[in-house]
Amino acid sequence: VGILIGVETGDEAVMHLKEGKKGLTVPKLAHLRRRARELGIRLHFLLIAGLPHETRSSIVDTYDLVMRHEPDTIGLTVITPYPGTPLHAEAERSGWIESADWRDWGGHQVVMRTPHLSRDDLARAKQLIDGGWALVEHERRVGASPEVARLRKQHYVELLGWAYGLDAVRAQAQRKARALAAAVPLTVVIPTYNRRDILRKTLLAFSAQTVAPAEFEVVVVDDGSTDDTLAALAGLRTPFALRVLAEPHRGPNAARNRGIAAARGRIVLFTGDDMIPGPSFLEAHLKFHSSHPDDRDALLGLIEWSPEIAVTPLMEHVVSPAGGQQFNFAEVRDGKAEFNLFYTSNVSVKRSLLLRQQTWFDTDFTYPACDDIELGYRLRRQGMVLHFRPQAATYHHHPITTAGFVRRQRMAGRMSIVLTRKHPELAAFVHAGGSEHVDEAALERMLDAVLELEKPDLSKLGALRTGDESFATVYRRAVLDPLYAGLLDAAYRLGVREAAVAPFDVSIALPVHDAGVAQRTLTRLAAVTDGAHFEVIVVDDGSTDETRAVLATLGGDVQVVRNPEARGVVAAWNQAAERARGRHVVFLGAGASPERGWLRELVASADADPDVAVVGSAAPIAGKAPLLVRRDRFAALGGFREGTPEALAEVDLRLRARARGWRVVADRAEASPVEVVAP
């Protein structure tokens, strides 16, 4: 037996206002808690973060109330001005509403500010209360210990620091300490993943710079490489300061952010592990910043193909004005570049400008496209001026294939939707013009045709003349360039359409039958799942406890399917897949307790190759290990075979996918970062 109590807030002053719970007082709540314990009745507190008169100290009051009265479960939402309510009218009138995306209006996202709390404040308030409650549940599950007590105390100190302004003081002190500790003028940040040989070549080129080694440091962030990159770097001796940071595989943006955090230079220069710097590369960057001390002045350098690799017609096309998909320096005007040329292959900025940002590179971009544009746009809005100097030259030592670049453009289209969700005002800029939409089959036919027309050897055609031009030049201009333009634009548009039609990267299928486990899993998912736009489809598989009451409090990107009687995990997974709206479906068990970065790894492995249909954990197959399946392939296979045991159902699905000629792979991590706890 349980009771749901609409507590709303722990701030007694707010309790008595119109948005509070009329008639409820803290003494009454204490009496109810005591009597409920005596009678064996479970209590579920319903809480709201951000009532109009709440302040940061009100959040502390709510936190204290929850910890003092210890309900059995809680449901915390963020203030949401639903249309037709008095709050909506007041919020519109006062200009509090800051999001017009209806997907954000579920109570677990933040769509508005209040007179005393910003959107960031509201998100932080929810995170702090949820985090504290997660520690309470952990203590209930495993028992009290000195370590748990330390974590709870640390979390409460963090809450107080945020609520009473101590975070800002601490952050300012830390920034000043980092500035004082800066030992070099410039830090080069290089993320790397499984590119041992070319990275070594890049680092050796930094040993041949025209500036003294004491003028710079290089920070290499290894993004969980599975080759022997770390061992190779350990044996490398350089005349400059080289620091190697080993990180779990979370993508290049997380790696760059780690490099920024570790940087000691006044200037931070971003480049790639396959970018071979010219001898005066660093000298040009340092000279620019010496003559442009304003922290809003940034430098874009020149990027050209390495003379050591064969440059194909496609490679020439994508960097030409006719293509412009990469390194489009033709758009530079009067030595200045716009934010869309903020290329992380060769760009330097003042560290002081970066340290003022709440977010550096956004890890929601799961593929390296549009992520640099997004940061460049935010910096430009804060006054950054992006200058261009061709003297700061680096050379891209990375051949590309036509099929590979088509895949890249398709992913770039998908990432453009991530960009425009964050900055809707860029939609016209990112999606301007373009060809008619094509489907995947039509794109494959276009690619096959282009591959056939690439076969002639242009070096031999160059011996033929047509008028004043070689036949090779005419063939490239009249045949290949128009075909490349159409093919790459079609791939980009297909990616845009895929992301728009499937509003989520991933639909997470989660069968549940126990309220406590369900709430712990959902809270954990919200806290640690990043790097992908996702929804959760919860299947209440015939629960008999208060699971339904808990699920009734959910909002946001969560769907709930209810079974009057238990049908089993496999059937529940199929039910969730039928409701899914993501490009991929990830199947979890009710007891899964994911670690940060778990979903990014699965999505990255799936998106690396369009032929991949299934991505499983690199750990031994178990019923509750995460399994990702492309939604269209899952539908084509007819889903899981119901009546089969959970673990065998997964194996059966993999075998059937392989029988169709589709790829079934393990994720790129050494082991899946998901552990399972008993329900």
N, C-alpha and C positions, 0 to 999 in steps of 0.2 A: 504494500500500500504506500502511495506517495502523494505528496501535495506539491503543486507548482505555486510558488509565491512570487508575485510581481514586485520585487524589492526596488528595482530600477536604479537606486543610488544609495550610497552610504552617507551622503552629506545631509545631515538632519535639516539644515536650513532649506535645502532644495526640496526635501521630502514634503514640506508644508506648502510649497508653491503649486501652481496649477499643473505643472508637468510632473510633479511628484505623485506618489501613491497616497491618495487622501486617506487619512485615518491611521496610516502606518507610522509607528514610531520605533526607535531603536529598542526601548524597553519592551514594547509589545513583541518585537521580533525575538528578543532574548527569551521571553516567556514561552513563545511558540516553539523555539528551538528546544528548550528544556522539556516541555511537555511531549514534543514529538519523539524525543529520545526515550522518554519513559514508556511511551505507547508503542515503540518500534515502528514509527512512521517515518519514511524517508522524505527529505525535503529537497526540492530543486529550486534554486534561486534564479529568477529571471532578472537580468541586469542590462542597463543601457549606458553606454559611455557617450557623454556629450550632450546631456540635457542642456537647454539654452542658457541656464544660469550657472552651469558647472564651470569650475576652474580646474587647474592642474591639482590643486590641493583637494578638490572634491574626489578626484580619482584615487588619491591616497586614502580618503575616507571610505570609499567603496572597497578598496583592497583590504583595509583594516577590518571592515565589517565582515567580509567573506572569511578572512583568516580567523577572526574571533569567534564567529558562530558556526563555522565549519559545516555548511550544508553537505548533503551527500553528493549532489551534482550542481553545476551551474550552467546557465546559458547566457552568454554575453554577446550582445549585438551593438552596433554603432548607430547613433541617432540617424534616422533616415526619414526625409520629408515626403512621405507617400502622397501622391496627388489626391486631392479631395479632403485632406485633413487640415485642421487649423495650422499645424506646423508648416505644411507646404505653403500655405498662403503667407504666413509670416516670413518664411525663408525666402520666398520669391520677392516679397516686398522689401526685405532687408538686404537682398543680394548675397545671401549665404550660399546658395547652390552653385557648385563649381564643376559639376559633371552632368553632361546631357546623355551619357551612354547608359541606357537602361539596364545593361548587364551589370552595372555597378550598384544597382538599387535593391540589394537583397538583404541588407542589414549587417553583412560581414565585410563590406567594402566601405570606403569613405567617399561620400558624394558632396559633402557640404562642410562649411566651417560654422562656428558659432561665435557669439560676441567675445568669448574669452579663449576659445581653442581653435587653432588652425586645423586644416586637414591632416597635416603631419602630426600635430598633437593628438588628434583623435586616433590615428593609426597607432601611434606609440602607446597611447593609453590602453588600447585593446591588447596590444602585444604584451605589455607589462602585466596586466591582470591575467591574461591567458597563461603567460609564462609562469607566474606565481602559482596558479592553480595546477598547472602540470607538475610542478614540484610536490605539491600536496598529494596529488594522486600517485606520484612515484613513491613517496614515502609510505602511503597506505599499502601500496602493492609489495614493496620490498622490505618495509620496516624502517624504523628510525635508525639513523647512524650519524656519526660526526660529520661525514662528508655531505650528507643531505642537509644537515643543519647549517653547514658552511655555505652551501649553495643557496639555501633560502635566505640567509642573512645577506649574502652578496647581492641577491636579486632585490631585496628590500632596499638596500643602500642605493642600488641603481635607480629604483623608483623614486626615492627621496631626492636623489641628485637631479633627476629630470624635473620633478615637480617644483622644486624650490630654486631652480636655476643654477645648481652646482655643476651640471654637465657643461654648460657654456664656459664657466670659469675654468673647469678642468681641461676642456678642449683647447681653450686659448693658451693655457700654460703648456700643454703638450705641443701645440704648434710652435710656440716660441722656443721650446726645448729642441724640437727638431731643426728649427732654423739655425739655432746656435751650434748644433752638432754637424751641420753641413760642412763636409771636409773638401768638397770638390765643386768647381763651377757647374759641371754638367753630369747628369746621369743618363746613360743609354739604357732603355728598358726593352728587352727582347723576350717575348713569350715563345716557347718552343714545344713541339710535340712530335716525337719520333723522326727527327731530322738531324741525326748525329753528324753525318758527314758534311752536309752543307752548312750547318751551324759552325763547325770547326773552321771551315773556309771563311765564313763571315767574321769570326773572332780574330783570325789571323790577319784579315784586312784591317781590323781596328788596331793591330800592332804596328801597322805601317802608316799611321796618320802623321800629318805635318805638325800637329800640336804635341806638346810634352805629355807623357803618360800621366803626370800628376794633375793634368787639367780635367780629367774625366774618369768616371768609373762605368763599368758595364754590369748591369743586373740581369742575369738570365733566369727566367722563371720556367722551370720544367713543369709542364702541365700533365704530369702523370705518364710520361713516356714509358712504353713497354719494351723499347730497345735498350741498348746500354749507353744512352746519352749521358746519364749521371756519371757512370764510370769513366767515360771518355773525357768529360769535363774535369773530373777529379785529377786526371793526369796531365791536363793542359797547363802550360806555364806561359803567362802573358806579362808584358812590361807594365800594363795598367792594372788597376784594381778590378778584379773580376769576382763577383759574388754570384753564387748559384743557389737558388731557392727551389726546393722540391715541394710541389703541391699535388694533391689529388687531382685527377682529371676533371676539370669543371669548365673547360673552354678558354679561348684566348682572352676574353674580356675579364674573367676572374683572375687570370694570370697577370694581365696588365695592371689590374687594380692592386695585386700583391706587390708588383714592382713599384708602383707609385708610393705605396705605403712604406716601402723600404728605401726609397730614393733619398740620397743625402745632398744632391746637387741643387743649386738654385734654379737650374734649367732641367727639364725632363724631356728627353728626345725619344720618341717612339719609332722603332723600326722592326723589321722582320728577320727571322732566322735565315731566310733565303735572299736577303738584301745585302749585296757586297758593296761596302762604302768605297767611294773614290778616295784618294789620298788626302784631299783637302776638305772632305766631308765635314768633319767636326770643326775645323777652322772656320768654315763658312757659317756654321750655326753659331759658334761662339762670337764671331765678329758682329753678326747681326744683333744678337742680344746685348752686346756691349754698347752698340750705337742706338739701341731701342730699349732703354731700361724700364719703360712702362710695362707693368705686368700684364696688360691687355694685348701687347704685341706678341704675336706668334709667328713662326716661320715654317713654310712649306718648301721642301726642296724638290729637286728634279728626280724622277724615277725613269730609268730606261732599261730595255732588255739587256741582259748580260751579253757581251760580245763572245762569250765562250759557249753559247748555246745557239742552235739553229732556230732562227725566227721564221715562223710559218706565216702565210698570208692572213690566217685568222689572228695571230698575235699582233701583226701590224694593224689589222682592222680595229681591234678592240681599244687600241691606244690612239687611233686617228680621229679627226673630227667627224668622219663618216660613221664611226662606231661610238667611241667615247665611253664604253662600259668600264674601262679602267684608265686611270692616270691621264685624265682628259685636260692637259695643260693648255689646250687651245682656248679654254674658257677664262684663263687668267687675263685680267685687264689692268694695265698701268701698274704692274707689279703687285696686284692684290688679287686674292682668290676668295670665292664665297665658301660658305660652310660645307657645301657638298664636296669640296676638294680637300677636306680635312682627312688626308690619307695617313693612316697609322704606319705606313711603310717608311715615311720620311717627314715627320712633323715634330717641332719642338715648341714647348710652352713653358711659361714660368711656373715653378712649383707652387708659388704663392697663389696663383689663380686657381690651380687644381684643388688646393687645400680648402678653398672657400666653397667647394661644391659638396652638396649632400650626397650626390651619387657621381662616381667617376664613369667608367664604362658600364653600361647597363647590361646585366647578365640575362635579361629577358630575351636578348637576341641570341638564339641558340645556334646561329650560323653566321660566319663572318661577312655580313653584308648589312649595310645601313646602320650598323652599330657606331662606326666612326662618324657618320653623318649626324647621328642623333646627338653625340657629345659636342660635335662642332656647332650644331645649331644652338644648343643651350649656352655654349660659351659665347657665340656670336651675339645672342640676346643680352648677354652681360657686358657687351662692349668689346669683345675680342676682335682684333684686326689681324687677318691672316695674310701675311706678306709672302711673296714668292721670290726665291733666289736660285737660279739654275746652277750656280757654283756649288751649291750643297747637293752634289749628285750621288746617287746610289744606283746599283745595277741589279735588276731582278733576275735571279738565277733559278728560274722555275718554268720549264716548258709547259705549255697547256695543250690539251687536245680539244677538238671540236666537240666531241660527245661530253667531255668533262666540263667544258665551259657552258654548254647548254644546261647541264645539271646545275651549275653555279647560278646561271641566270634565273632558273626556275626557283631556286631557293632565295635568290635576291628578291623576286616578286613576293614570296611569302613573308620575308622580313620587312618588306615595305609596308605591309599591313600592320605589323607590330609597330613600326615607326608612326604610321598615321593614327593608330589608336592612342598613342602617347601624345601626338601633336596633330590633331585633326586639321589644323590650318595648313599643313604641308601636303594634303591630299592632292591638290591640283598640281603642285610642283612635282611630286613623286610619280603620279599616274597620268601625267599629261600625254596627249596624243596616243599613238600606238596603232597596231593593226587589229584586224578582226580576231576575236577569240578562237582558239583551236583547242581540240581535246588532246588527250595523251597520244592516241593512235595517230592523229594527224601530225602531231609534232614529231613522232618517230618516223613517219614517211618523209617529212621535210628534212630531217637529219640524214636519213639514208640517201636522199637525192644529193644533198650537199657533199656527203662523203664521196659519192661517185664523181662529182664534178671537181673535187680536190685532187683526184688521182693524176691528172696530167703534170709532168715535171716542168715547172715554170722555167727552170734553168735552161732546158732545151728549147722551150718556146721562145726564150729570149733571143735566139738566133734568127727568128723570123721577124720581118718588119711589116707594118701596115701603116703606110704614110711615114710620118716622122717618129713614130713610136714603135717599140718592140711589141710583138704579139702578146708577150707575157703581161706587159703593163695594161694593154687593152682588155685582156682576159680577166685580169684581176679587177679592173674598174667596172667593166660592163657585166661580168658574170658573178664573180665571187663576192664582191662587196655588197651588191644588192641582196644576194642570197643570205649572206651572213647577217645583214641588218634585219631581214624578215624573220630568219630563224631565231635569232637571239631575242628579238622583241616578242615573238610568239611564245618563247619559253618563259620570259618574264611575265607576260600577261596570263599565261596558264597558272603560274605560281600565285599571282595576285588573286585570280578567281578561286583557286583551291583554298587559299587562306580566308577569302571572304565567304565562300559557301560553307566551309567548315570553320565556324567561328572560334574553335579551340584547336590547339595542337594535339591535345590529349583528352580523352574521356577516361577517368579512373573508375573502374567497376569495383564496388566494395560491398560484398554481402555482410550483413550483421544480424546478430540475434541476441545481443547483450548490450544494455544501455551503457554501462561503464566502459566496456571495450570500444563501443562505437564512438563515444565522445572522446576517448583518449586518442583513437586513431585519427579522427577528423581534426582534432586540435593539433596533433603532430603533423599531419599533412599540411595544414595551413601555415605552420611555423617553418617547415624545412623544405617545402617544395617550391623551387624556383627554376628559372631557365626555360619555362614553357608556359603558354597560356592554357589553363586546364579547367575542366569541370569535374565534379565528383557525382557519380550516380550510385546512391545508396539503396541497396535492396534489403528491406526489413523482412527477413526470411522466417516469418511465423513466430516472432518474439512473443514471450508471455510476460515479460517484466515491463518496466516503464520506458522501454526503448522507443515506442511510438511517441510518447510525450516528449522525449528528448529530441527526436527527429523533427517534431512539429515546430521546434524553435529555430531550425536551420533556415538560412536564407542564402543569398548570393548565388554562385554558380554551383548549386547543389540540387539535384533531382532526387526524389524519394519514391521508390516503388515498394508497395506493401503486398506481401503474400499472407493470406489468412492462415495458411498452414505451411510448414517448412517444406521446401522443394529440394533443398540441398544446394551446395555451393555452385556446382556446375550449371544447374538450371538458372540460378540467380545470376551468374555471369552472363549467360545468354540473354536474360531479360535486360540486364544493364546495357549490353551491346545494342539491343534493338532501340534503346532510347538515345544512344550516343550521338553526339554532334561533332566530335573531334576527328582529325585525320587518322589518329591512332587510338586504339583502346588498350589500356593497361589493366590487367587483372590482378587484384590483390586479395589476400585473405583477410578476414576480420581482425586477426591478431598482428598484422604487419605493423612494425614500428620503424618507419624509414629514417635514414640519416640524410643530412643536407647534401644535395647534389644527386640524389638517386635517380630522379626523373630525367635530368639533363643528359645523363649518360645513355639511357635507353633511347631518347629521342635523337641524340646525335648519331648513334649507331644506325638507327632506322633511316635518317635523312641523308646519310653518307652515300647511299646507293638506292635508286628507285626500284631495283629488283629485290630488295630486302622486304620480306613479308612478315617475318617473325623475329623478334629480338628477345632472347632469354637471358637470365642472369648467368654470369660466368661461374657462379658457384654451382655445386651439384644441384640438379633439379629437385625441387621439393614443392609440395602442394602450395605453399604460401610464398614461394619466391616470385618476384615480379615478372610478368610476361607481357610484352608489348606485341600487338598485332595490328597491321594496317587495317583500318576499318573496312575498306572495300574488299580486301583479300579475305578477311574474316567472314564477310557476308557471302562471298563466292564459295567458301568452304562449307557454308551452312552452319557455322558456329561449332561449339563443342558438342560431342555426342553425349547426350544426357543418359544417365544411368551408369556412366563410367566413373570409377573413382577419380577423385580430384587430380592426383598426380598423373594417373594414366591418361586422363582427358587431355592434359597438356602435351604429353608425349605423342598421343594420337594426332593432335592438331599439327604438331611439327612435322610428323611423317607425311601427313596428307599435303601439307604445303610443299614439302620437298618433291613429292610425287608430281606436283604441277610444274616443277621446274623453277620454283621460287626459292630465293635464298633464305636460309634460317641461320642466324648468327647469334653469338654471345655478345654482350655489350663490351665496350672497350676497357672497362675496369678489370682489374685482376680478379675481383670478386664483387658481387652485388653488395652495395652498402645498405642493405635492408636486413634487419634482424627481426626475428619473430618472437613475440611474447605470448605466453599462454593466455587464452581468454579467461 
